[in-house]
């Protein structure tokens, strides 16, 4: 996992959870990945600091790979390759 914000991975879909707080970002992620295929990459944009704990747990529990995570200004960016 790369924490640098210089070069971001390509993604197949994006989910903006800006302004939402736990558990909403994770619930929306569950819904979004249902519409995607294994191997595709989902970009998640969040402002809830709890996502720094919740997104890695989400990935580990469901067998997805967190390939990139970074923080820009007041946003957290996650790139998840679906398992």
N, C-alpha and C positions, 0 to 999 in steps of 0.2 A: 504494500500500500504506500502510495506516495503522498506526502503532505504538502508538496510544493504547489502553488497556485499558478505557476508560470505557464505550463502547457496542460490543458485539460483534455481528457479522453473524448473520443467521439461517442455519441449516444444515439439510441434509437427512439427514445421517448424521454420526456421531461415532466416532472411533477413539482409544482410550486406550492409549498406549504407555508409560505410567508405569512406571519401573523397568527398561525395556529399553534396550539400548545397541546402537550401530551393529554390524551392518547391520539389525537386527531392525525398528526403526521403519519404515524405507523398504521393507523386504520386505512388511510388513503393509499399508502404504499401497498398494503395487502390487496386492495381493490385493483390498483394499477398493474401489478405483476400478473394478475389473473389474465389480463388481456395481452400479455407478452409471451414470447417463446424463449426457451432455454438458450443461453448464449448471447441474448440481446442485452444491451446496457441501458439502464435507467439512470437518469440524472435527477437528483432530488435537491431542491433548494429549500432551506429551512431557516427560521430565526429562533426557534426554541433551543436553548442550550442543552436541554435534556436529550436532544437527538444525538449528541455526541456519545451518549451511553446507549440509547435505544436502537439506533441504526445498526451498529456492529452486532448487537444481540439479535436483532431481526435477521440479519444476514446469516449468522452462525446457526440460529435455530432452524431456518428454512433452507439452508444449503446454498445460499447465494454468496458471491465473492465481492467484498468491498474493495474495489480496485483503486479508488482514489477518494481522499477526504481532505478538505481544506476549509479554511475560514477566510472570508473576504469581507472587510468592513463589519457589518452586523449580520452577515449571512453565513450559513454553513452549507457547503456543497458536498454532495456524496455521489459517487458513480458506482453503481452496483451491477455486476454481471450476473444474470440469472442462471441458477443451477438447474 
